[in-house]
């Protein structure tokens, strides 16, 4: 079983930046695809970004493409989400996730193995 702990959320103004971190333990981190999802009040959880085992391939939701960057440091068992040019519609709880098995490179809601507890990001206008 893997444990995921997010950090770095907060209250910021529109147009500014935040960097989220997710520390993983309990598995060989570098063997698994990782990702970030978010859930706004009253809405379903949605995909934000995903990164392959080596970090060489990344994938983004259209709504964040060009503003957010996912990265990972396998030596530190940590995945990051750099969020720039934040908008009020980015307000949500952000969840870190790990793929269900070694075959998962691109995460979706359906192939997540474990979730973190989430970190709140609030963007004021």
N, C-alpha and C positions, 0 to 999 in steps of 0.2 A: 504494500500500500504506500502511495506517495502522499506526502504532505506538502501543501502549497500555501505560502503566506505572502499576501500582497502588502505593499506599503507605498506611500508617496501621494496618496489622494489629498484633496483639500478643496478650499474655496478660493477661486481665482476670478479675475475679470476677463471678459472676452478679449481675445487677441493675444493673451499671454500663453505661457507654456507650463507644462508639468511633466515630470518623468515618474512613471510607475515602475516598481520593481516587484519581482516575484521570486522568492527563495524557495527552492525545492529540496526535499530530502526523502530518503527511503527507496530511491531507485537509482540506477545508473542514468543520470540526467541526460547525458549526450546520446542515449539510444532512442530518445523519444521526441516527436514533434511537440511543439508547445504553441499556445495561443492565448489571445485575449478576447473576451466577450464583454458585453455590457447590457445592463437592464435598466431602463428608465421607468419611473413610476407609471403604473397602469399599462405597461407595454411588455411584450415578450422579450426574452433574452435574445440578443443578436450577436452575430460574428463581427469582430473588429479586425483582427489580424492574426496571422499564423506564421510560424517559422519552422523550417525543416531541421532535422537533427544536427546537421553541421552548421546551420545558419546561412547556407549559400542560397536558399530559396525562401522568399517571403511573399505573402499574399495579404491583400487588404480589401476591406469593404469599400465600395465606391465612395461612400460618405466621408471616409477619412483619408483616402488616397491623396498623397501629396502633402498631407499635414502631419500624419502619424508615422512613426518608424518603429518597427519591432526589431529587437536584437537579442542576442544571448551571449553569455559568457559561460562556457561549459566548465571551465576551471573553477568558477564560483557557484556553479549550479543555480544560476540566476538568469531570468529572462526580463527584458525591459520593454517598456512602451513609452517612447518619447512623443509627447503630444504638443504640437505647436499650433499657433493660430486658433486657439480654442474658441468654440462657439457655444452659446447657451444650449443649443440642441445636443451638445456633447455631454450634458449633465446626466449622470447615471451612476449606478454601482458597477464598477469594473471588476471582472473576475478573471483570474488566471486559470488556465486549464492545461492538462497534459493528455496526449493521445492515449486511446484505449490499449493499443499494443504497438509492437515495433513496426508494423506496416503503415501506420498512420503518419503521413507527412503533412497533409493539410487538414486542420481541425474543422469539424462542423459540430453543431449541437449533438448530432447523433453518434459521433465517434469519440467523444470525450470520455476519458477514463476516470479522472478525478478533477474536482473543482477546489479552488481556494474559497475563502469566506467572503472575499470581496473588499473593495475599498471605494469610498464615496468620492466622486468628483462632481463638484458643483461649479458651474460657470455663470457668473452674473453678467448682465448686459450693461 
